[in-house]
Each structure stands twice: as C-alpha cells, then as structure tokens.
C-alpha cells in the first residue's frame, strides 16, 4: 500500500505539534480522578512518512507504541533517571526489533523511520494510560535536552543529523 491509501482508509489527520499523521481510535468510557477527571486510556493510529519524525516530547502518562506495518522505527528515549536508550520498533526480532515499546510517563522521546526514503511509511498505534490529554504534552528542544542530559548529548546530536527538528508552519 501507499501512505495516501492508509491515510484515507484510517482517516488520519496531521499531528501538528508532534509531526506525522494520526486518528484517535479509542477513548475509554471509564474515568477517574488522579489529578482531574481523566479517561482510563486512549489509543491512536500513528503514521510516519519518509523523513518525518515524532519530534521531541514528553507526556504525563505512560505510552505504549505498537508496530503494525511498513518501515520499522527507531526511538531515542531520555529517561527520568538521566539515562538514555535507543529502541528499534518492528517485527524482525532476529535484528533486535521489538513490536512494542513501553515509554514511562515523563520520558523525553523522539522517533523516526529506519527507511527514510521518500516513499517509505511506518504504521504504529499508541495507547496512553491514563488517557492522553493535550495539556499533558510538552514539546522538547534538542539543544535544551542536551543541557539537561549531558551524558546523552552526542546521541541527541547524532540522532538529529538527518532530521529537521524545526516544525514547518
């Protein structure tokens, strides 16, 4: 399939803050009150194309990424303990890919496709627990993150060598 077909069939729209395309596919009927009324969980389809990326951001909720089709992806995560890790999300277990990536609340994250050619695409879904709310989203600046995570500065810098971190208006 081509990305345009997936976008149409799954009713994906641009994710203006983060990049990529998405469609919310689930919002729990259940709510609770840990820090204001919250849905128990939410889920979206998420599509990246070519050189797009899920730009640096952190959420106040846990997020679980699942790989579905197309190009696998690479995530760079900056954890609250100051450590950094790189994950490969895909279906080739022999190559070290994993079909799921669990990202704890408060973790800075960015994701890009392994195949960054013009026609490439990768389809994922994410589940947030508790459910995602836009007030939970914090945009990250790579330069500032290099200051906050000096031991990961080279990884942050190198991860972005082929990526335009500036949002296009």
Secondary structure, 3 states (H helix, E strand, C coil): CCHHHHHHHCCCEECCCCCCEEEEEEECCCEECCCCCEECCEEEEEEEECCCEEEEEECCCEEEEEEEEECCEEEEEECCCCCEEEEEECCCHHHCCECEEEECCCCEEEEEECCCCCCCEEEEEEEEECCCCHHHCEECCHHHHHHHCHHHHHHHHHHCCCCCCCCCC
